[in-house]
């Protein structure tokens, strides 16, 4: 869907834009369907940005504007929104909750000064909640929990609060839901939760703790001013509640955001480096500009849009900045604040703000932009997870084939968790992402945005062939047809090599049995023959070929004759040397909560895997194993099913190993069948 560009004069007055204590940047995250988008719509409605409360179900939300998001009734991309509330400028990012789109949350975390984690009261803490919490803690981002959907039947505030406390004991209730009404804990000293706030704040400050231990309590005037510091330092995580779709509790959250959650003035500090020395980038308007791109969006009609966070200084429209990551200069055109799909033109994007600019020529996601005077600044990179699900991509028509490359390269620029490669052996184009849903969304966008229609398939396994014993054979090529004939004769010994050594050619010819100028011809013939073995047309590997004898004709011998003789000898050797099929074995590390260890190890064993060991890592246990690649193509879905989405894994190539005989036969039969069809 095309974005709408709106010219916006300085509706956010100069005081608000210059006063960093009046600006907040945060993300809304949590499990899918927990109500993040509904909460963002509540913020827009309560602050007067919209006059009607947008809803996901009727496709009227500002945040979910893409057609595929409307069709699925769920966020797929991060969406940047903003509002003014009580003299404060709020920018917030609605982040998708499906784990297939976890890259959007990771990228957004770089732009966040704090986060609101939305928890569905009907489900409690889910895997998306846990993943969001882990990512935010890794980046040391302050968090506020919002318990949503408390109007639903069989929901219980205390149960959900206990669930959240399983993530952190520092989760403290600041509002509660009683008889359909949200009540502020700080306004009721008789509330059973009031003491939790007092105790948590006291523990965050040594001086207060001493008073608390002496008196057994604290006056409101003593601990309330310390609440914000406790939140900023992640010593306290507020819990609030409401019903986003009914606008219940939304005003309480907004008030808490502007009164107690960190502003960009105190939380926008970033550690960086310049010329190898660590530096601190302070949130100041009158400092050199430093910004980082958090998201790239490419529209086939409008072009590239780069969304960035300014940490220091300001970037002005129609100016020039340095892309310090690429060591190149970029011309800045019109700058925008985003409101979903709308682009609101701005004269400048100031410290602490999230902005967007179109058509940068050499800038990608996570690139750092800064004033030319301070070029060379580097910011810590973000770790995006490796793709866990792969599929082959095949064009439906020749027309589609011409468009695939452009479409995939642009989609990969938009999403760092998408990888595209071409398998050198199978010649297949492979697309890899975070899950089956992720890839299907990408393919659907290729069709709708770039008119490139493709089929997804299971990638071919890059099997290889090798031998198991040494043999000596002769290859003799003799042909006479009137004029000059062809003659080549060679004796070779073919031996198995250690796995991974590929190929070794040894010349042991003595006495001129084969002229020196034909020795390379023999090697060339062998290498050509290695491209297709005798079992299933697979490439041959891990062999040593020793050329030790032969003969030649002074007239009829030639380069091509010795190539043919070598090929004949090699094929004969494969037939006698116990040829077998090799399959790629992957090194896999699976991280899961301890209660799933039995299911995971059993599943690995069923996949012909070999478990190497186990170790405790944080709150999870890690299983290390070797598993054949052919068993791993659907493992992302299998692991999600076995662990309820709480497991993750990393995979890398280890080595090749011999395929069991029964499986080898099926590979050979399929290869023969495919050849007949061709």
SEVEX-578989 format. One record per atom (N, C-alpha, C): x, y, z; residue in one letter. Coordinates in steps of 0.2 Angstrom, whole numbers, plus 5000, padded with zeros to 4 digits. Atoms other than C-alpha are relative to their C-alpha. Layout:
! residues N
XYZA/...
***
This chain:
! residues 678
500449945000X/500050005000X/500450065000X/499649945001X/500750174995X/499950045006X/500049954994X/501250295009X/499750074998X/500349935002X/500350465010X/500550055003X/499649954997X/501450615012X/499650065002X/500349954998X/500750755022X/500450065002X/499649954998X/501450925024X/499850025007X/500249984993X/501550965043X/500450065002X/499649944997X/502051135049X/500249985007X/499850024993X/502751135067X/499550005005X/500550014995X/501251075076X/500249985006X/499750014994X/502351015089X/500550055001X/499649934999X/503051185095X/500749995002X/499250004999X/504851225097X/500249985007X/499850024993X/504851205116X/500049935000X/500050075000X/504251025114X/500649974997X/499550035004X/505450985101X/500750015003X/499449984997X/506951065110X/500149975007X/500050024993X/506551005127X/500049925000X/500050075001X/507150825128X/499649965006X/500450034994X/506250795145X/499349994998X/500750005002X/504650815136X/499949954994X/500150055006X/504950675123X/500149935003X/499950074998X/504750485125X/500049964994X/500050055005X/505150345113X/500049935002X/500150064997X/504550175116X/499749954995X/500350055004X/504050005109X/499449975003X/500650044997X/502449905111X/500249934997X/499850075002X/502949715111X/499649955004X/500350064996X/502349545117X/499849954995X/500250065004X/501549385111X/499550034994X/500549995005X/500449385095X/499350005003X/500750004998X/498649435097X/499950035008X/500149974993X/498949515115X/499750065000X/500349935000X/498349685110X/500450064999X/499549955001X/499849785105X/499750064996X/500249955005X/499049865090X/499450045003X/500549974997X/497449895100X/500250065005X/499749954995X/498449985114X/500350064996X/499849945004X/499250095101X/499550044997X/500649965002X/497550145094X/499750045006X/500249974994X/497050185112X/500450065001X/499649944998X/498550305114X/499850054995X/500149955005X/498150395097X/499350035001X/500649984999X/496350405102X/499950055006X/500049964993X/496650475120X/500350064999X/499649935001X/497850605113X/499750044995X/500449965005X/496650665100X/500349994993X/499850015007X/497650605085X/499549984995X/500650035004X/496150505079X/499350025004X/500649984997X/494350545082X/499549935001X/500350075000X/493850355081X/500549955002X/499650054998X/494550215090X/500149944995X/499950055005X/495350105077X/500049935002X/500050074998X/495149915077X/500349964995X/499650055004X/496149775070X/499549964996X/500550045003X/494549675066X/499750034994X/500449965006X/493749805055X/500550034995X/499549985004X/495449845047X/500050085000X/500049935000X/495350025053X/500650035004X/499449984996X/496950035063X/500550044996X/499549965003X/498250165059X/500649964999X/499450035000X/499650045063X/500049944995X/500050055005X/499149895052X/499750024994X/500349975006X/499049975035X/500249964994X/499850045005X/499849845024X/499449954998X/500650045002X/498549735014X/500149935004X/499950064997X/499349575021X/499950005007X/500249994993X/499149635039X/499350005001X/500750004999X/497349675036X/499749934999X/500350075002X/497049505028X/500149955006X/499950054994X/497849415043X/499850025007X/500349974994X/497149535056X/500649995005X/499450004995X/498949545064X/500650044997X/499549975002X/500449645063X/500649964997X/499450035003X/501949595051X/500650045000X/499449965000X/503049745051X/499950055006X/500049954995X/503549875064X/499650064997X/500449945002X/502450035063X/500250055004X/499849944996X/503050205069X/499450055001X/500549964999X/501750315077X/500250065005X/499849954995X/501750475087X/499350045002X/500649964997X/500550585098X/500350055005X/499949954995X/500550735109X/499649995006X/500550014994X/499950715127X/500350045006X/499849964995X/500050845140X/500650034999X/499449965001X/501350945132X/500749954999X/499450055002X/502450785128X/499949974993X/500050035006X/502950715112X/500249935000X/499950075000X/502750525111X/500149974993X/499950045006X/503450415098X/500049935002X/500050074998X/503050225099X/499949964994X/499950055005X/503350075088X/499649945002X/500450065000X/502049945086X/500449944997X/499650065003X/503049775084X/499649945000X/500450065000X/502349615078X/500249955005X/499850054995X/502249475090X/500149934998X/499850065003X/502449325079X/500749995000X/499350014999X/504149245082X/500350004993X/499750005007X/504349235063X/500350074998X/499849935002X/504549425063X/500450035006X/499749984994X/505649435078X/500650054999X/499549945002X/506949545068X/499750075001X/500349944999X/505649685069X/500150035007X/499949984993X/505749685088X/500850025002X/499349994999X/507649675088X/500350074997X/499849935003X/507849825076X/499750055004X/500449944996X/506549925086X/500450015007X/499749994994X/507549895102X/500550055000X/499449955000X/508950005096X/499750085000X/500349935000X/507650155095X/499650015006X/500549994994X/506750125111X/500450025006X/499849984994X/507050215127X/499749965006X/500350054996X/505850095136X/499549964996X/500550045004X/504649965131X/499449985005X/500650034996X/502849915136X/499949934997X/500150075002X/502649725136X/499349995001X/500750014999X/500849685133X/499849925001X/500250074998X/500149525141X/499349995000X/500750025001X/498549445136X/499849965007X/500250034993X/497549405153X/499749944999X/500350075001X/496749255145X/500549954999X/499550055001X/498349175141X/500650005005X/499449994996X/499649245153X/500750014996X/499350005003X/501549245149X/500049954995X/499950055006X/501749165132X/500750004998X/499450005002X/503249125122X/500350074997X/499849935003X/503249295113X/500150055006X/499949964994X/503149375130X/500749995002X/499350024998X/504749285135X/500550024996X/499549985005X/505649315119X/500150085000X/500049935000X/505249505120X/500450025007X/499649994993X/505849505139X/500749994999X/499350025001X/507449415134X/500450054996X/499749965005X/507849535120X/500150075004X/500049934997X/507449695130X/500550005006X/499550004995X/508549635145X/500750004997X/499450015003X/509949595134X/500250074998X/499949935002X/509849785128X/500050045006X/500149974994X/509549835146X/499550064999X/500549955001X/507949925141X/499550005006X/500550004995X/506749985155X/499349974997X/500650035002X/505049895154X/499450015004X/500649994996X/503249925159X/499649944997X/500450055003X/502049775158X/499350035000X/500749985000X/500249805153X/499649944999X/500550065000X/498949665157X/499450024996X/500649985004X/497649675143X/499449955000X/500650055001X/495949595140X/499749975007X/500350024993X/495449585159X/499350005000X/500750005000X/493649605154X/499749934998X/500250075002X/493649425147X/499849955006X/500250044995X/492849285156X/500649965003X/499550054997X/493949175168X/500750035000X/499449974999X/495349305169X/500150025007X/499949984993X/496149345186X/500750045000X/499449965000X/497349485189X/500649975004X/499450024996X/498349405203X/500449944997X/499750065003X/498649245193X/500550034994X/499649975005X/499349355178X/500650035003X/499549974997X/500349455190X/500649955002X/499550054998X/501149295197X/500449974994X/499750035007X/501449235179X/500650054998X/499549955002X/502449405176X/500649995005X/499550004995X/503349385192X/500549944999X/499550065002X/504049215185X/500550034996X/499449975004X/505049325173X/500450045004X/499649954996X/505549455186X/499750015006X/500349984993X/505249475205X/499950075000X/500049934999X/505449655202X/499450034996X/500649985003X/503749665193X/499550035005X/500349974994X/502749785204X/499350034997X/500649975003X/500849825201X/499950075002X/500249924999X/500450015199X/499350014999X/500750005000X/498649985194X/499749935000X/500350064999X/497449845197X/499350004997X/500750015003X/495749785189X/499649975005X/500550034995X/494349765201X/499350024998X/500749995002X/492549745196X/499950044994X/500049965007X/492849815178X/500350075000X/499749935000X/493749965184X/500750005002X/499350004999X/495550005184X/500250055006X/499849964995X/496250075200X/500750015001X/499349984999X/497850165204X/500249985007X/499750024994X/498850085218X/500250055004X/499749944997X/499750245223X/499450045004X/500549964997X/498050325227X/499649965006X/500350044995X/497550185239X/500549975005X/499550034995X/498650155254X/499849945003X/500350064997X/497550015260X/500049944995X/499950055005X/497849925244X/500549955002X/499550054998X/498749755247X/500650004995X/499449995004X/499949805233X/500450065001X/499649944998X/500449975240X/500649995003X/499450024997X/501749895251X/500549974995X/499550035005X/502549805236X/500450064997X/499749955003X/502849975228X/500550035005X/499649974995X/503550055244X/500749955001X/499450044999X/504749905247X/500449994994X/499650005006X/505349895229X/500450064999X/499749945001X/505750075228X/500550015006X/499550004995X/506650065245X/500649964999X/499450045002X/507749925239X/500450034995X/499649975006X/508250025224X/500550065003X/499649944998X/509050165235X/500249995007X/499750024993X/510250135250X/499750045006X/500349954994X/509650295260X/499349985001X/500750024998X/507850245258X/499949935003X/500050074997X/508150065262X/500150015008X/499849994993X/508950125279X/499450025003X/500649974996X/507450225283X/499449955000X/500550055001X/506250085277X/500149955006X/499950054995X/507049965289X/499950025007X/500149974994X/507050085303X/499250015002X/500749984999X/505150145301X/499549944998X/500450055003X/504449995292X/499550024995X/500449975006X/503650105279X/500450074998X/499749945003X/504050265269X/499450054999X/500549955002X/503050425267X/500050014992X/500049995007X/502450455249X/500550054997X/499649945002X/503450615248X/500749974999X/499350035000X/505050505251X/500149954994X/499850055005X/504850365239X/499750024993X/500349995007X/503750435224X/500550034996X/499549975004X/505150545218X/500649954997X/499450055002X/506350395217X/499749944995X/500350055004X/505150285207X/500350004993X/499849995007X/505750355190X/500749975000X/499350035000X/507550315195X/500149935000X/500050074999X/507150145200X/499849964993X/500250025006X/506350115183X/500550004995X/499449995005X/507750185173X/500549955001X/499550054998X/508950075182X/499849935000X/500350075000X/507849925179X/500049965007X/500150034993X/507649895198X/499349995002X/500750004999X/505849905196X/499650004993X/500350005006X/504649855182X/499250015001X/500849984998X/502849935184X/499649954996X/500550045003X/501349825180X/499450045000X/500749965000X/499749915174X/499549964996X/500550055003X/498149845166X/499550044997X/500549975004X/496649885156X/499749964995X/500450045006X/495549835141X/500150054994X/499849965005X/496349915126X/499450024995X/500649995005X/494849895114X/499450045002X/500549964997X/493749975126X/500250075003X/499749944998X/494950115130X/500050015008X/500050004992X/494950065149X/500749995002X/499350004997X/496550105158X/500550034996X/499549975005X/497350195143X/500350065003X/499849934997X/497350365151X/500549995006X/499650014994X/498150295167X/500749984997X/499450025003X/499550215156X/500450074997X/499749945003X/499850385146X/500250045006X/499849964994X/499950475163X/500649985003X/499550034997X/501150355170X/500750014995X/499449995005X/502250365154X/500350075000X/499749935000X/502450555155X/500250025007X/499849984993X/502650565174X/500649955002X/499550044996X/503750415178X/500449964995X/499550045005X/504450325162X/500550054998X/499449965002X/506150385156X/499950044994X/500049965006X/506250525144X/500649994996X/499450015004X/507550535130X/500650045003X/499449974997X/508550655141X/500449965004X/499650044995X/509050525153X/500149934997X/500050075002X/508850365143X/500349994993X/499750015007X/509550405125X/500750005000X/499350005000X/511350395130X/500249934997X/499850065003X/512250265119X/500750005000X/499350015000X/513950195120X/500249984993X/499750015006X/514950195104X/500850005000X/499350005000X/516750205098X/500250044994X/499749965006X/517850315087X/500749995001X/499350015001X/519550265081X/500249955006X/499850054995X/519550115094X/499850025007X/500149974993X/519150225109X/499250005001X/500750004998X/517450205118X/499850075001X/500349934999X/516350365118X/499349995002X/500750004998X/514650405126X/499750064995X/500449965004X/513450485114X/499450035004X/500449974996X/512450615124X/499450034996X/500649975003X/510650665120X/500050085000X/500049935000X/510950845116X/499850034993X/500249975007X/510150955102X/500550044997X/499549955002X/511651075101X/500649964999X/499450045001X/512850925097X/500049984993X/500050035007X/513450845081X/499549955000X/500550055001X/512150735074X/500349935000X/499950075000X/512250545077X/499449964999X/500650045000X/510950425071X/500149934997X/499950075002X/510650245066X/499449984997X/500650035004X/509450165053X/499849945003X/500350064997X/508350035061X/499649964996X/500450035005X/507249995046X/500050034994X/500149985007X/507249995028X/499449984996X/500650025003X/505649995018X/500150024992X/499949985007X/505749984999X/499349994996X/500650005004X/504150024989X/500250004992X/499950005007X/504149974970X/499950074997X/500149945003X/503450144966X/500350065003X/499749944996X/504050264979X/500850005001X/499350014998X/505750194982X/500249985007X/499750024993X/506850164998X/499850055005X/500149964995X/506250235014X/500449985006X/499650024994X/507550235029X/499750035006X/500349984994X/506850245046X/500650005005X/499450004996X/508150305059X/499850035007X/500149974994X/508350355077X/500650055001X/499549954999X/509350515081X/500250005007X/499850014993X/510350495097X/500350075003X/499749944998X/511150665097X/500050054994X/500049955005X/511050835088X/499350004996X/500650015004X/509850845074X/500250004992X/499950015007X/509750805055X/499450044997X/500549955003X/508950945044X/499949974993X/500250015007X/508050925028X/500550044995X/499649975005X/509050965012X/500750015003X/499350004997X/510750935021X/500449944997X/499650065002X/512150815019X/500349975007X/499750034994X/512750685032X/500549954997X/499550055002X/514150555032X/499749935002X/500250074998X/513650365032X/500749975002X/499350024998X/515150315043X/500149935000X/499950075001X/514750135041X/500349984993X/499850015007X/515050145022X/500550054998X/499549955001X/516250295023X/499850034993X/500349975006X/515150385010X/499550065003X/500449944998X/514150545010X/499349994997X/500750005002X/512250555009X/499650065000X/500449945000X/511150695003X/499349985003X/500650014997X/509650715014X/499550044997X/500549965003X/508050765006X/499550025005X/500549984995X/506350795015X/500049955005X/500050044994X/506250725032X/499349995002X/500750014998X/504650645039X/500049975008X/500250044995X/503850585055X/499549964997X/500550055003X/502850435052X/499449995005X/500650024997X/501050395057X/499749954996X/500350065004X/500750225051X/500350014993X/499849995007X/500750245032X/500150074998X/499949935002X/500750435032X/500750025002X/499349975000X/502350535030X/499850075001X/500149934998X/502250705039X/500750045000X/499449965002X/503550825032X/500350045006X/499749974995X/504750895045X/500650044997X/499449965002X/506151035044X/500649965003X/499450044997X/507250925055X/499749945005X/500250064995X/507250765066X/500650015005X/499549984994X/508050805083X/500149945004X/499850054995X/508850705097X/499549975003X/500550034996X/507850575104X/499449984995X/500650015004X/506650565089X/500149954995X/500050055005X/506250435076X/499850034993X/500249975006X/506250495058X/500149964994X/499950045006X/506250445040X/500250044994X/499749965006X/507050495024X/500049954994X/500150045006X/506750435006X/500750004996X/499550005005X/508050384993X/500750015002X/499350004998X/509650365002X/500449954995X/499750045005X/510850294989X/500449945002X/499550054998X/512050194999X/499949985008X/500150014993X/511250165016X/499549945002X/500450064998X/510650005024X/499850005007X/500250014993X/509849945040X/500649995005X/499550004995X/510949975055X/500650054998X/499449955001X/512150105046X/499950065004X/500049944996X/512650255056X/500150064996X/500049945003X/512350425050X/500250065005X/499849954996X/513250575057X/500350064996X/499749945003X/513950755054X/500749984997X/499450025003X/515450745043X/500650025005X/499549984995X/516450835057X/500249945005X/499950054995X/516350675068X/500049934996X/500050065004X/516450545054X/500449945003X/499550054997X/517150375060X/499649975006X/500450034994X/515850345074X/499749934999X/500350075000X/515350165077X/499549995005X/500550034995X/513850095086X/500049935001X/500050074999X/513649925093X/499549974995X/500550035005X/512849805080X/499549965004X/500550054997X/511349705084X/500049934997X/500050075002X/511249525083X/499449974998X/500650035003X/509949455072X/500149935000X/499950085000X/509549265073X/500149984993X/499950035006X/510149155060X/499349974997X/500650035003X/508749095048X/499949935002X/500150074998X/507948935054X/499649954995X/500550035005X/506848885039X/500250024993X/499849985007X/507348865021X/499649964995X/500450025005X/506448835005X/500450014993X/499749985007X/506948824986X/499550044997X/500449955004X/506248964975X/500049984993X/500050025007X/505648914958X/499550054996X/500549955003X/504849044946X/499549964996X/500550035004X/503148994938X/500150014993X/499949985008X/503549074921X/500750034999X/499349975002X/505049144912X/499950085002X/500249934998X/504149314915X/500250015008X/499849994993X/504349284934X/500749995001X/499350014999X/506149224933X/500450064999X/499749945001X/506649394926X/499950055006X/500149954994X/505949484942X/500249975006X/499850034994X/506449364955X/500650035004X/499449974997X/508149434958X/499950075004X/500149934998X/507649614960X/499550005007X/500550014994X/506149564972X/500349985006X/499750034994X/507149454983X/500550055003X/499449954997X/508649584985X/499650055004X/500449954996X/507349714990X/499749985006X/500350034994X/506449605002X/500649995005X/499450014995X/508149555010X/500350065003X/499749944997X/508649735012X/499550035005X/500549984995X/506949765022X/500149965006X/500050054994X/507249615033X/500749975001X/499350034999X/508949565040X/500049935002X/500150074999X/508249395045X/499949964994X/500150045006X/508049345027X/500649994996X/499450015003X/509449265018X/499949974993X/500150035007X/509549224999X/500749974998X/499450035002X/510849104992X/499949954994X/500150055005X/511148994977X/500549945001X/499650064998X/511748814981X/500449984993X/499550025005X/513348784970X/499949934997X/500150075002X/512948604969X/499449984997X/500650025002X/511148584967X/499750054995X/500249945004X/510948754957X/499450035002X/500649974998X/509448794967X/500150075003X/500149934996X/508948974973X/499749985007X/500250024993X/508748954992X/499850065004X/500249954996X/507749075003X/499949975007X/500050024993X/507949065022X/499750055004X/500349954996X/506949145035X/499949975007X/500150024993X/506349125053X/499449955001X/500550055000X/504849005049X/499650004994X/500550015006X/503548945037X/499650064999X/500449945001X/502449095040X/500450064997X/499549955002X/503949215037X/500149994992X/499850015007X/504349135020X/499350014996X/500649995004X/502549135014X/499850075000X/500149935001X/502349315018X/500450034995X/499549975005X/503849355008X/499849984993X/500250025007X/503249254993X/499450044998X/500649965002X/501549344994X/500250074998X/499849935002X/502449514994X/500350004994X/499750005007X/503449464979X/499550004995X/500550005005X/501849424970X/499650074999X/500549945000X/500849574975X/500450074999X/499649945001X/502249704975X/500550014994X/499550005005X/503449654962X/499849954994X/500250045005X/502349544951X/500449944998X/499650065001X/503449394953X/499749945004X/500450054997X/502549234956X/500549945000X/499550064999X/503549084963X/499749945004X/500250064995X/503348914971X/500649995005X/499650024995X/504148864987X/500149925000X/499950085000X/504948684988X/500549985005X/499550024995X/505948584999X/500750004996X/499350005003X/507848614995X/500349934999X/499650065001X/508848474987X/500549995005X/499550014996X/510048394998X/500749994996X/499450005004X/511848424991X/500449935002X/499650074999X/512348234992X/500650004996X/499450015004X/514048184986X/500149924999X/499850075001X/514848014980X/500750005002X/499350024999X/516447934986X/500149935000X/499850075001X/517347774986X/500249975007X/499850034993X/517747655001X/500749964999X/499450045000X/519247554994X/500550024994X/499549985005X/520847574983X/499949954994X/500050055006X/520847504965X/500550034995X/499549985006X/522047514950X/499649984994X/500450015006X/521247524933X/500450034994X/499749975006X/521747564915X/499450034996X/500549975005X/520847684903X/500450014994X/499650005006X/521347664885X/499550024994X/500549985005X/520547764871X/500450004993X/499750015006X/521047714853X/499550014994X/500549995006X/520147784837X/500450014994X/499749985007X/520647774819X/499550014995X/500549985004X/519647854806X/500250034993X/499749975006X/520647874790X/500650045000X/499449964999X/521748014794X/500349995007X/499750014994X/522548054810X/499549975005X/500450044995X/521847944824X/500150035007X/500049984993X/521647964843X/500349955004X/499850054996X/522647874856X/500250035007X/499849984993X/522847894875X/499949945004X/500050064996X/523247764887X/500350025007X/499849984994X/523347784906X/499849955005X/500250054994X/523447674922X/500050055006X/500149964994X/522847754938X/499849965006X/500250034994X/522647704956X/499550055003X/500449954996X/521147784965X/499949985007X/500050014993X/521147794984X/499550045003X/500449964996X/519947854997X/500450055004X/499649944996X/520448025005X/499650015006X/500349984994X/520048085022X/499450054999X/500549965002X/518348175023X/500250075000X/499949935000X/518348355018X/500750024996X/499449995004X/520048335008X/499850014992X/500349995007X/519048334991X/500449964995X/499750045006X/520348284978X/500850025000X/499250005000X/522248254976X/500249964994X/499750035006X/523148214960X/500749995001X/499350015000X/524848134960X/500349974994X/499750035006X/525948104945X/500649965002X/499450044999X/527147954947X/500249964994X/499850035006X/527447914929X/500850014999X/499350005001X/529247874926X/500249984993X/499750035007X/530347844910X/499650034994X/500349975006X/529247954899X/499449964997X/500550045002X/527847824898X/499450044997X/500549955002X/526647974896X/500450064999X/499649945000X/527448134889X/499750055005X/500249954995X/527448274902X/499550054998X/500549955002X/526348384892X/499349975000X/500650034999X/524948254893X/499849985007X/500250014993X/524948234912X/499550055002X/500649964999X/523848384914X/499349984997X/500650025003X/522648314902X/499749945003X/500350064996X/522448154912X/499650035007X/500349974994X/522048264928X/499450044998X/500649965002X/520848374918X/499449954998X/500550055001X/519948214912X/499749975006X/500350034993X/519748144930X/499650055003X/500449954997X/519148314936X/499350004997X/500750005004X/517748314922X/499649945002X/500450064998X/517248134927X/499850015007X/500249994993X/517148184945X/499350045001X/500649965000X/515648294941X/499449965001X/500650055000X/514448144939X/500349935002X/499850074998X/514747984949X/499549954996X/500450065004X/513947814944X/499449985004X/500650034996X/512647794958X/499350054999X/500649955000X/511447954957X/500250064996X/499849945004X/512348074945X/500350055005X/499849954996X/513148154960X/500850024999X/499349985001X/514848244961X/500449955005X/499650054996X/516248134968X/500550045004X/499649964996X/517348194982X/500549955004X/499550034995X/518748144994X/500349944997X/499650055004X/519848044982X/500750024998X/499349985002X/521648034978X/500149964993X/499850045006X/522147984960X/500750004998X/499350005002X/523847924956X/500149974993X/499850025007X/524447914938X/500749975000X/499350044999X/525847784938X/500249974993X/499750035006X/525947714920X/499550024994X/500449995006X/525247724902X/500549994994X/499750005006X/525747734884X/499850054995X/500249955005X/525647854869X/500249984993X/499850015008X/525747864850X/500350074998X/499749945002X/526947994843X/499650054996X/500449965005X/525648054830X/499350015003X/500750004998X/523948004837X/499850035007X/500149984993X/524148054855X/499850075000X/500149934999X/523348224860X/499750015007X/500349974994X/522648324874X/499349965001X/500650034999X/520848264871X/500049925001X/500050074999X/521348084869X/500149985007X/499850024993X/522148074886X/499450025005X/500649994995X/520648164894X/499549954999X/500550055000X/519448034887X/500349945003X/499750064997X/520647894892X/499950005008X/500149994993X/520647964910X/499350005003X/500750004998X/518747984911X/499849935000X/500250075001X/518547804905X/500349965006X/499650034994X/519847744919X/499650025006X/500349984994X/518947844932X/499349975001X/500650035000X/517247784928X/500049925002X/499850074998X/517947604929X/500249995007X/499850014993X/518747634946X/499450015004X/500650004996X/517047694953X/499649945001X/500450065000X/516247534948X/500349955005X/499750054996X/517547434957X/500250025007X/499749974994X/518047544972X/499450015006X/500549994994X/516447524983X/499750075000X/500349944999X/515547684979X/499450015004X/500549994995X/514447754992X/499750084999X/500349935000X/513347914994X/500150035007X/499949974994X/513848045007X/499450065001X/500549954999X/512648165015X/500350055005X/499849954996X/512948335024X/499749995007X/500250004993X/512948325043X/500150075003X/500149934997X/512448485053X/500249995007X/499949994993X/513148535070X/499450055002X/500649974997X/511548585080X/500150025007X/500049994993X/511448675096X/499250035002X/500749994999X/509648675103X/499950035008X/500149984993X/509148785118X/499350005002X/500750014998X/507648745128X/499950005007X/500150014993X/506848755145X/500149925002X/499850074998X/507348595155X/499449955000X/500650055000X/505548525155X/499949974993X/500050035007X/505748495136X/500549964998X/499450035003X/507348405136X/499949934998X/500250075002X/506548225135X/499850004993X/500350005007X/505548275120X/500550024995X/499549985005X/506948365111X/500549954999X/499550055002X/508248225113X/499749944997X/500350065004X/506948095108X/499950024993X/500149985006X/506548195093X/500750004996X/499350005004X/508448215088X/500149934999X/499850075001X/508648025090X/499649984994X/500450035006X/507147995078X/500250034993X/499749975006X/508048105065X/500749984999X/499450035001X/509547995065X/500650055003X/499549964997X/510448125076X/500449975005X/499550024994X/511948095088X/500150055005X/500049944995X/511848195104X/500850005003X/499349994997X/513648255109X/500050025007X/499949974993X/513248335125X/499450055002X/500549954997X/512148445136X/500350055005X/499749954995X/512548605146X/499450055002X/500549954997X/511548725157X/500350074997X/499849935003X/511548905149X/499550055002X/500549964998X/510649035159X/499449965003X/500650044998X/508848975162X/499849944996X/500150055005X/508948855148X/500549945000X/499550055001X/509848695144X/500149994992X/499850005007X/510748675128X/500249934998X/499850075003X/510848505118X/500450014994X/499650005006X/512248485106X/500049944996X/500150065004X/512048365092X/500350004993X/499850015007X/512548305075X/499449974996X/500650025003X/511048285063X/500150014992X/499950005008X/510948245044X/499550064998X/500449945003X/510348405034X/499349984998X/500750015003X/508948315026X/499549995005X/500550004995X/508148295043X/499850065003X/500149944997X/508248475047X/499650054997X/500449955004X/507248565034X/499450035003X/500649984997X/505648565044X/500150015008X/499950004993X/506548575061X/499750065004X/500349944997X/505948755065X/499349995002X/500750024998X/504148695065X/500049955005X/500050054995X/504548535074X/500250025007X/499849974993X/505448625088X/499550045003X/500549954997X/504148755090X/499449955002X/500550044998X/502848615091X/500149965006X/499850034994X/503748515104X/500150045006X/499849964994X/504248655115X/499550065001X/500449945000X/502748775112X/500350064999X/499749945002X/503848895104X/500550035004X/499549984996X/505048905118X/500749984999X/499350025002X/506548825110X/500250044994X/499749975006X/507748895098X/500649964998X/499450045002X/509248825088X/500450044995X/499649985005X/510748865078X/500349944997X/499850065004X/511448755064X/500650034996X/499549985004X/513048755055X/500349934997X/499850065003X/513848625043X/500649975004X/499450044997X/515048495051X/500449964995X/499650045004X/515548365039X/499549964995X/500450055004X/514948235026X/500149935003X/500050074998X/514548055031X/499649954996X/500350055005X/514047895022X/499249995002X/500750014999X/512147875020X/499949935001X/500150074999X/511447715027X/499749974993X/500250045007X/511147585013X/499350014998X/500750005002X/509247585014X/499850074997X/500249935002X/509147775012X/500450014993X/499649995006X/510547774999X/499649974994X/500450035006X/509447654988X/499450044998X/500649965001X/507947774989X/500350064996X/499849945003X/509047924984X/500249984992X/499850035006X/509747814969X/499450004995X/500650025003X/507947764964X/499750074998X/500349945002X/507347944964X/500450044995X/499649975005X/508848004954X/499849974993X/500250045006X/508447874941X/499350024997X/500749985002X/506647924941X/500050074997X/500049935002X/507048114939X/500350004993X/499650005007X/508248074924X/499549974995X/500550025005X/506847974915X/499550054999X/500549955002X/505648114917X/500350064996X/499649955004X/506948234910X/500049984993X/
***
